[in-house]
Amino acid sequence: MTSLRVEMLAADTVEPITSAGHAQLGIAVLAGIAVIVLLITKFKLHAFLSLTIGSLALGAFAGAPLDKVITSFTAGLGSTVAGVGVLIALGAILGKLLADSGGADQIVDTILAKASGRAMPWAMVLIASVVGLPLFFEVGIVLLIPVVLMVARRGDYKLMRIGIPALAGLSVMHGLVPPHPGPLIAIDAVKANLGVTLALGVLVAIPTVIIAGPVFSKFAARWADVPVPDRMLPPRASEDLKGRPGFGATMFTVLLPVVLMLAKALVDIVVDDSGQTVQRVFDVVGSPLVALLAAVLVGIFTLGRPAGFTRGRISETVEKGLMPIAGILLIVGAGGGFKQTLIDCGVGQMILEISKDWSIPALLLAWLIAVTIRLATGSATVATVSAAGLVAPLAADMSTTHAALLVLAIGAGSLFFSHVNDAGFWLVKEYFGLSVGQTLKTWSVMETIISVVAGGLVLLLSLVI
């Protein structure tokens, strides 16, 4: 929840660090993004350096004092790493334990035995949707990536044919289905009914995830026919291991953080008094940090012991699990720094002010506002918070079902076209070994499909219910 609170604070309380007009600020945003794309694609500069330079360029074009731009960038980098970095590290350790103990082999062998050929993308989207329900997107990524990569390699599938369904399942849950934090924020802002929003969210999510996942993955696999990146691929566990954990014990370990986080979300819904002991306990054990840490500690026994790991071997496994993620952490952090620079320059507020004069239906207005803020800031959470706050007065005269659809319209818009100012963009790029262009053609297009399909379904539902 750390990153969520930081983004909400940024969206609601930070004063702009520049007094630039709307035109100058819009040009500055385009220039900053152009600098990043050019440095990466034309000059082959590392993404971390490109994002850093692009953030400084954005501030310079916007006329902001460079010392304040540096402060914004470092604050965004720090908050992103604080909220996501530890989770990525714990997920990497858990993934390495799964790989070295033979647990990941057990999962992959079971999946390949039960689902093959055309059924595999559908199996992956189902698994990702279940796992992604209570999780932040980044947490779901680090839990699923080892399985996705191994299934693609062992089953001889194109990487995007397996990866896109998994990403779609995670992303749809992130934007549309409570008890995920994003939809819960919008539900609270517009005073929508949670049960109705959940039911309609699932109704919209099912066709959306099918189109953006298994269906689109056919095209994505052609547009980005990339091999499984060896540096992120867990190797098959050595045949000389004492044994390997069973499928049940392995799945228990992998799903433990999911269950703990889901339990916390359900307790938050059922228990009204935040001071109650039960809720305070679940606030701790269901936090992403504690849930993943618990999975790692449990995995030492459920995964390491059946494989015959000594204490020294476990320590070595943890160390090796952390080594490949250094570059990813810096790139994701720099993406967060660029996003924070955008927010602190007043881009989100600029969009809110401009959108007040738009005369269009409430549901479409909510979607468009969320889309615009998402494009400018790169943050689905900031887009959700800002759009929900702006259109909340419109919900006062709405029916229960239309208030719920307003929440879903905001959630759908907040997922539109992830690009270089989104930390998730860089996370996907690095984990799957894609170029910037390939990430745009696969991940960014998938996000746009989710946003457009879900937004269209919300508008259709508004006509019939």
N, C-alpha and C positions, 0 to 999 in steps of 0.2 A: 504493500500500500504506500510505500515511501514515495515512489515516482508519481503516483496518482495525486498525493497531497501536494507535492512540489508543483505539478502542472496546474492544479486548481489554484494554488496561490499565485502562480505566474499569470494565470488568466484573469484573476479577479483584482489583484492588489498592486501590481507593479506599475509604476509611473513610466511613461515612455522616456527613453534617454535621448530623444531628438524631437525637435519641434518642426520637422519637415512636413510639408504639405502632402496631400494624398498622391498627387502626381509624382512628386520626387520620391516618395516612399515606394510607390509601385515600381518605378524605374529601378530603384535600389534593389528591390527584391529580385527582379529579373536579372539585373547585373550580377548579383551575388551568386545566383544559381548558375548563370552562364559561365562565370569564372570557375566554379567547381567542376562543371561538366567538361569545359575546355582543358583544364589542368589534368584531369584524369584520362580523358579520351585522346587528346591531341599530344600532350606532353608526357603522358604516362607517369605522372607524379602520384605518389602513394595517396590513397584516399584520406588518410588522417591529415597529411599536410595540406591537401587540397581543400578539405572542409575548414581547416583553420584559416587558410588564406582567404577563402570565400567569405567567411564570417567577418573578417577584417574589411574586406572589400565592400560588403553589404553596409557595414557601419559607416565607412568613408563616403559612399555614394549617398547615404541617407543624411549626412551632415552631423552625425553623432560624434561626441568626443571619443577618441580612440581608447582612452583609458577606461571609459565606461563600457565600451564595446568589449574590451579584453575581460573586464569583470563579468559581463553577461555571458561571454563564451565560456570562461572557466567555471562559472557557477553552473551553467547548463551541463557542461562536461562532468563536473563533480556530482551533480544530482543524478544524472543518468547512470554513471558508474555506481553510485551509492545504491540506487534503486534496482539496477539491472545487473551490474557487474558481479556482485556476490552470487546472484542467482545463476548467472552463466557459469561461474566457477564451480558452484556446487553441482550444477547439472553436468558439467564436464567430468567431474569426479565420479558421479553416479554412472555416467556413460562408460567411463573407463573401467569401473568395477564390473559393469555388465559385460563389457567386451572381454576382459582378461579372465573372468571367471567362467565364461561359457554361457552366461545367462542370456546375453543378446543372441547367441547362436540358437539357444533353445526357443526363444520367441520367434526368430526368423524361420527356423526349421518348421515350427508348428504352423505359422502363418502360410508358408509355402505349401505345406501339406494339406491345409484346409481350404485355401483359396489360391487359385492360379489363373493365368491368362487374363481374360477380360474382367474377372471378378476382383483382381487385386486392387485396382484404383478405388473400387467401391469399398473394399475392406479397409483401405487406408483412410478414406474420408469418414467412415463410421468411427474408427478408432480415434482419429483426431478430434472429431466432434464431441465424443464422450470425454476425452482427456481435457479438451480445451474449455469445457463449460465453466469451471470455476477459476481458470488460470489466466493470468496476464499472458499476452501473446508470446513474450520473450521466454517465459517459463515453459510453455508448451513446446516451443521450438527446441529448447535444449533437451527436453525429455524425449522428443520424437525423432530428432535428426539421426541419431545412431541407427535406429530401427529402419528409417526410410532409406538411408544409404546402404545398409546391409541387404535389405530386401531387393533394392535395385541391382546391386552387384550379384548377389547369389542367384536371383531369379532371372538375370539377364534382361531386365527391363530398362527402358530409357528413363533417365533420372527424373525428368520433368513429368513423366507419366505417373510416377509414384509420388513425387514431391508436391506437385500442385494440388492434388486432392487433400493431402495432409495440411498444407498451408490454408486451403479454402475452409476446411473444417474448423481450424483454429480461428481464422479471421471472422467467419460468420458468427461464431459464438461470442467473439470479442465485441462485435457491434450491435447484435440484435437480441440476444437471449439473456435475460436475468436468470440466475443471480450474478452474472458478470458485472463488475463495478461500473463500467460505462453505462449500460442501460439503467442501472439502479440510480445513477446520478440524474439522468434525464427524467426517470419516473418521479423522483422526489421533487424536481424542479417544476414539473407541470402538474403535479398532484394526480398522476395517473394511477389506475388500479393495477397492482402488481400481478395478480392472478390472470387478469385479462391480457395484460401486456405479455406475460409469459406464454399464454396459449397462442396469441396472434404471432408472437415472435417465432415460435416453433413452426407455425403454419407458413410463415414467410421464409424461414431459414431452410426448410427442406428442399423446395425447388431451387432456391438460390444456390445452395451448396452443391446440388447435383449439376447445375449448369456451369458454375465457376470451377468445380472440381473435376470429376471424371470426364465430363464432356469437353471442357476447355483444355484439359491436359493433353488431348489428342493433338491439338494445334500447337500447344506450348512445346511439346516434345519435338515437333518439326522445326519450330522457330529457334529453339536453343537445344540442339542435340549435343549435349556436353557429357563427358564421362564423369563417373563418380570420383570426386576429389580424394585422392589417396591420403592426403594429409589429415582429412577429417574422418576417414573411414576406419572404424575399429577392425583390427585384423581378427581372423578366426582364432579362437583360443587354441593354445597348443594342445596337441593330442596326448601329451604326457601328463596332463593334469590328473590329479587324484580322482576327480569326478567333475560333474557340473551340476548346478542347481536345477531343480525341477521346474516345470513350467508354472505351476501354482505359486511356488515361493518367489519366482522371478517376477511374475505379474503382481503379486502382493507388494513387492518392493517398489516397482515402478508406479503403481497406482496409489501407494500410501500418501504421497503429497497431494494427489488429486482428491482423495477421500477427505483428508484433513481440511483442505481449503474449501471443499464443498460443504463440509459440516459447519465450518465457520459461517459461510454465506447463509445457510439455512437457519442457523441459530440467530443471526442478525435479523432475519425476516420474522421469525417466530417470537423472539424475546424483545419486548419493547424497551425495557429499562436497561440502558447501557451500563449502569452501575452494578448490575447483578453479577454474582460470582461466576455463574455458568458462562455468561457472555464474555466476561473478562478472560476466563481460561481459554475459550475458543478463539478469542482475538489473538492470543499468543500462539497456541499450537496450530492455528489455521493460517498464520501469516506465511507468505511464500518462503521467507528465510528459514523459519523454524521447521516448516513442513519438508523442505528439501534437505535441510540438515538432518532431520529425523530419518529420512529415506536413506541418506548416505550412511548414517550410523547403523541402521538396521541392515543395510546392504552388506556391511562388513561381515555380519554374521550369517545372513541368509544366502549371500552370494560367495563371499570369501571362504567361509568354513567348508562348504561342500567341495570347493575346488582345492582344498588343502593349503590355503594361503597362510604363510607365517606372518608375524607382525612386520617383519622387514619387507616382505613382498607387498603387503597392504600399503605400507608407507611409500614404496617405490611406485605402486600403481597410482596413488594419489598425486605424486609429483609429476608423473608422466601425463596424467590427465589434464594438468594445468598448463603444461608447456604450449600446446597449439593455440590457446585462446588469447594470448597476449595481444596479437594484432587485432583480433576481433574486438576486444574490449576497448582499445584505443579508437578504432573506427566508429563503433557504436557510441562511445562517449563524445567524439567530435561531432557526430550527427546530432546528439542532444545539445551540444554547445551552439551549433548553427541554429537549431530550433529556438533555443532560448534567446539568442540574439534577435531573431525575427520578432519574437513576442515582446521583448523589451524595447524594440524600436517602435512598437505601437501598431504593428501590422494587423493584429487581431481586432483591435479597437477601431482601426480605420475601416475594416470590412463591415463591422457592426454598424458604424455610422452611415456608410453608404447604403447598406441594405434596408435601412429604415424607410427609405422612400420607394421601395419596390411594391407595386400593387399586383399581387398574385395570390392564388389560394394558399391557405395557411400551411398545408402539408408540403406543397411544393416549395414554399418560401423557406420552411424549416430545412428541407433537404438542400436547397441551394446555398443557404447561409453556412450550413455545416460543410458542404463541399468547398466553398470558397475559403473558409478558415483552415480546413484540412490542407488545401493546396498551398496556402501561404505559410502555415506554421509547421506542417508535417506531423502534428499531434492529433490523433483521434480523440483523445481525452479532452484537450483544449477545445477542439471543435464541438464536442458534445456539450461541454459546460457552457461555452459561449452561446451556442445556438439555442440551447434549452432555456437559458436565462432571457434571451431576447424574445422568444415566441411564447414563453410561459403565460403571459396575459391572455393570449388567444385561446388557451385551453379552458378558460373560465366558463365560456358559453358552449363548450363541446360536450357531446355525449361521452359515456364511459369508454365506448369502443373507439371513438375518434381521438380521444385523449391518448389512448394506448397507441393508436396509429401514428400520432404526432411524435411519440417517443421513438417509434421504429423508423420514421422518416429521418429524424435527427441521427440515429445510429447508422442508417444506410449512408447518409451523406458524409458522415465522419470517416468512412473507409475509402473514399474516392481517390484514385490514382496516387498511391504512395510513390514518392520520388526522392531526390537526393537530400531533402531536408528532414527525412524521416529516419530515425535510428533503425526501425524495422527493415527498411530498404537495405541498409548496409549489413544487417544481421543475416538476411536471406542471401545476399550477394556472396558474402564470405563463406557461409556454411555450405553453399551449393557450388562454390567455385565458379561463379558466373562473372562475365564482364558487366559493365554498367549498361551497355546496350541490351544484353541478354536479360538482365534483371528487369529493365523497362518493358521488354516484350513479353515477359512471363509474369513475374510477380505484380508489376504495376498494372498490366492489363487485367490480370485476375482480380485485383482489388477494384478496378473500375467496373468490371462485370458484376461483382457482388453488389456494389453501390447502385448501379443502374437497375439491375434486375430486382433487387430488394425494394428500391424506391418505386419502381413501376408497379410491383405487386401491392405495395402499400396504397398507392393511388387507386388501383383497381378495387381493392377491398373497401376503400372509403365510399365507393359508388354503390356497393351492394349490401353493406351492413351499417 
